[in-house]
């Protein structure tokens, strides 16, 4: 495999090079420790291969212009969370692609995660999976996930978790596309805290938008129990001013405020801000993460 990493000033970092076998199945270890009180970017191109997962062990990690593909999970806090009694781990993914991993694309277990201008597609199970965490998604594409498990959904919100559609600045549309995933597009378990999938209103001062103008639909073959939004909680999911491709009430489960539906797909036909992934960098305030094989 060709995709290795390097850092700007090696004297600030203790580093270990990733090594891949020709088929991506050999053990690859990547550990990074901060050697001084100053941070430098870690440049990354592609994480690619076999049974590997990039795991988050700490807070405030930022990945930008990266591609995570063909691994077990794409990007995950599932096995390692921040040490007990010190809060959740957290990470942010920007202008990146997570694709064709064997299980979940992005897994946030006891972690908060932000996706901005990210494409999560073609993963074997859920695209974005939340458990005891807060997820924020803006200008991103989560589509065609669940390729290996027909019961998995695009976004899955489980115990003590909340997902919101929100762009980097307030009072603007989010413009996400969540589409063509295997089961539900957005699934909220009964133990989830809820979801904010867009709001709009109009009045004397003009129109107001917050996280709306999303496309949530499935125009392919569907099982009888599939829903665009499955709300298993007792809360109201706010999902105004979104595009549903003409879906009727039978495609929603639970309480969903889907007022003012759009008659067109605001994300366009070619994708919403798909990540370039030509080169990139990572920074973190508490740099503890590893590539796990």
N, C-alpha and C positions, 0 to 999 in steps of 0.2 A: 504494500500500500504506500502511497506517495505522500500522505498528508501528515506532516510533522509540525512542530511548533518551535518558535524561538522567541526570546524576549529582547527588549531594547538594550538594557544594561545588565549584563549577567551578574555583576557584583552585587546587585540588590536582591538577587533571587538564588535560592538553592534549587537546582533544576535536575530533572531526569527526562531523557528523550523517550518518546513513545516508540516502540518497535512493533511492527505488525508482521505476521507471516503472510505468505502470498495469498492465502485464502481468508485472512482476517481472523483466524481462530486461535492464534497463539496468545499467550498471556501478555497483556499490555498494562503497565503500571505507570501512572502519572501522578506524582505528588508534588506539591508546591508549598514551600514554607517561606515566610517573610524573614529575610535576613537583616533587615534594618528598618528604621522608622519611616521610610519613604517608599511610595508605591510607584511602580512602572507598569505599563501595559504589557500583557502577555498576548502575543499575536497568534491567532489561530485561523486555520483555513477549514479543514474538514475533519470531523471525528467519524471514522468509517470502520466498521468491522464486526464480524462474528457475534460473540456473546457479550460484548462490552457495553457498559453504561457509564455516562458521566454523572457522578454522584455529588450532591451538594452536602457539605458538612458544616456550613457556617452561615452567617448573615451577609446580606448586601452584596451578593455576587452579581456581576453584570457580564453577559455574553452578547457580543455584537458582531454581525456579519459572519455568522458561523453556520455550518451545516452538520447536523447530527443524523446519521443514517446507517441502516443495515446492522444495528446493534440489538441488544436485548430490550432495553428501554432507551429512548433518545436522551432525555435529560431528566434526572430523578433525584428526589430527596427521600426515596422510599426506605432504603436500608439504614441510612444514617441521618439522624436529625440533630439539631443543635443540642448541646449538653443539657441535661435535666435542670429544670428550674431557672433556665436562662432565656426562656422564650423560644419562639419558632425560628427555624432557619428561613432564609429568604433568597430569592434570586430573580433576576430580570433578564429577559431575552428580547433582543431588538434586531430587526431586519435580518432574520435568520430563517432557516428551513429545518424542520424536523420530519424526516420521511423514512418510510419503509423499514421501520424497526419491528422486531418480532412481537412485542407486546405493546405497552402504552407509549405514546409519543412523549408527553410531558407529565410526570407524576410528582405531585406536591403533597407529601405526607408530613403532617405537622410543619407545614411550611407555607409561606406567602409567595405568590408568583405573579409576575407581570409579563404579559406578551404584548409587544408593540411592533406592528408591521412584521408579523411572523406567519409563516405557512406551516401548518401541521397536517400532513396528508399521508395516506397509504400505510398507516401503521396497523399492526395486527389486531390491537384491541382499541381502547378509548384513545381519542386524540389528546384531551386534557383531563386529568383525573385529580380531584381535590379531596383531601381528608384532613380535617382539622386545620384548615387554611383559608386564605383569602385570595381569590384569583381576580386579576384585572386584565381585560382583553380589549385591545384597540387596534383598528385597521389591520386585522389579521384574517387569515383563512384557515378554517378547520374543516377539512372535507375528506371524504372517502376513507375514513378510518373504520376499523373493525373488519379488515380484510380476512382475518383468521378467526373471527368470533362474531357470529351474526347477532348476538345479544348485546354487544357493546355499542356505546353511543359516542357522539362527537365530543360533548362536554359532559362529564359526570361529576356531580356535586354530592359528596357524602357527608359523614358525621361532622357537625360543627363547622361547616364550610359555607362560603358565600362566593358567588361569582358576579362580577359587574362588568358591563360593557362601557368602556370609558377611554377616550383618547388622552393624549398627553397634556392637553390644556382643557380647562372646563368650558362648559356651555357650547360644545360643538358635537356634531354627530360622531359616532364611533366607527361606522362603516366596516363592520365585520361580515364575513360570509361563513356560515356554518351550514354545510350542505352535503347531502348524499352519503351520510355516514350509515353504518350498517343497521342500527336500531333507531333509537331516538336521536334527534339532533342535540337537544339539551335535556339532561336527565337530573332531577333532584330527588334524592332519597328522602324518606320521611324524617330522617335525623339531620338533614341539611338545614342551614339557617335561612336560605333563600337566594334570590337572584334579582338583579336589576339589568334588564336587557334593552333599555332605551325608554326615553320619555320625551314627549313633545307637547306643547300647548301654544295657544295664540291668544293675544289680548290687545288692549289699547297701545301697549308699548311694543308690539310686534310679536314675532314667534320666538319660542324658547325651545332649545334642543339640549339634551343631555344623554349622550350615549346611544342615540337612535340611528336610523338609516342603516340598518343591518339587513342582510338577506339570510333568512333561515328557511330552508326548503329541502325537499327531496323529490326530484322529478323522475326517479328511477323506479324499478319494481319494489314494492313494499309489502311487508307482512301485515296482517290484519291488526296487530296490536301496536304498530309503530306510531309514534307521535312526534310532532315537531318540538313541542315542549311537554315533557312529562313532569308535572309538579306534584310530588308526593307529600309535600309539606302542607301545613295549615295556613301558610302565608300567601299573600298575593304576589305573583310574579309580574312586575311592570315590564311590558314589552311593546310600547307604543311606536308608531311610525316606522314599522319594519315591513319588509317584503316577505310574503308567505307563498308566493306563486299560486295564489288563488285557493289555498287550503281552507277547508271549512272547519266548523267547530269540532267535528269528530277527530281532527288531528291534534287536539290539545286535551291534556288531562289535568284536572285540578283548576285552581283559580288563576287565570292569566288575563291581564289587562292588555289586550292587543288592539286598542282603539287606533283609528286613523291609519289603516294599512296602506302601504305604498302599492302602486300599480306597476312598478318597474323595479328591476334589480339595481340598486344604487352602487353596487360594487363592480358592475360591468361584467362582461363575459370572460375576460382574460385573467381575473384575479385581483385581489385588493392588496397592493403593496407587497408583492412576493419578494422575499429576501434575495439579495444579490449574491452574497456568500463568496465573493472573490477573494477577500482578505478580511481580517478582523482583529479584534482585540478583546481581552477580558480584564476587568479590574474588580477588586474586592477589598472591602475594608477589613474583613477578618478572613484571610485567605486560607481556607481549609476546604479543599475539594479534591477529588481524585477520579482518575479514569479506572474503572473496575473491570477486570476481565473474569 
